[in-house]
């Protein structure tokens, strides 16, 4: 698992906080993201594919949080 963590960090998939002693601290959102990465690895995706999936999921979440801009949102009324 440590090699997977380092590979994910190098690919920009995880951003742990660091200490002056070089210890990495993984916050809750990093742990949730790591679980998602593990699911996608188990499904057969490589890290490049996982990066694409995570980016699409992030974009989708942003669009869903912007009322009136999601393709399935009702059109604004005048």
C-alpha positions in Angstrom: 0.0 0.0 0.0 2.8 2.5 0.6 3.9 2.3 -3.0 0.3 2.9 -4.1 0.2 6.0 -1.9 3.4 7.4 -3.3 2.3 6.7 -6.9 -1.0 8.4 -6.2 0.8 11.4 -4.8 3.2 11.6 -7.8 0.2 11.5 -10.1 -1.6 14.3 -8.2 -4.4 12.1 -7.0 -3.7 12.7 -3.3 -2.4 15.7 -1.5 -1.4 14.8 2.1 -0.4 17.5 4.5 3.2 17.3 5.6 5.1 18.0 8.8 8.6 19.4 9.1 9.8 15.9 9.9 8.5 14.6 6.6 5.5 12.7 8.1 2.4 12.7 5.8 -1.0 13.4 7.3 -4.0 12.2 5.4 -7.2 14.1 6.1 -10.7 12.6 5.9 -11.2 13.8 2.2 -7.9 12.1 1.3 -9.0 8.9 2.9 -12.4 9.0 1.1 -10.5 9.6 -2.1 -8.1 6.8 -1.4 -11.1 4.4 -0.9 -12.5 5.5 -4.3 -9.1 5.0 -5.9 -8.9 1.5 -4.4 -12.4 0.7 -5.8 -11.4 1.9 -9.3 -8.1 -0.1 -9.1 -10.1 -3.2 -8.2 -12.4 -2.6 -11.1 -9.3 -2.7 -13.4 -8.6 0.9 -14.1 -5.0 2.2 -14.2 -4.0 5.5 -12.5 -4.4 7.5 -15.7 -8.0 6.2 -16.0 -8.6 6.8 -12.4 -7.4 10.4 -12.7 -10.0 10.9 -15.6 -12.8 9.3 -13.6 -12.0 11.4 -10.5 -11.9 14.6 -12.6 -15.2 13.8 -14.2 -16.8 13.0 -10.8 -15.5 16.3 -9.5 -16.8 18.3 -12.4 -20.2 16.6 -12.1 -20.4 17.5 -8.4 -19.6 21.1 -9.2 -22.2 21.3 -11.9 -24.8 19.7 -9.6 -24.1 22.4 -7.0 -24.7 25.3 -9.4 -28.4 25.9 -9.7 -29.6 26.7 -13.2 -26.4 25.5 -14.9 -26.9 21.7 -14.8 -28.2 20.3 -18.2 -31.2 18.8 -16.3 -32.1 22.0 -14.4 -35.3 23.8 -15.3 -34.8 26.8 -17.6 -34.9 30.2 -15.8 -38.1 32.1 -16.0 -38.4 35.8 -16.9 
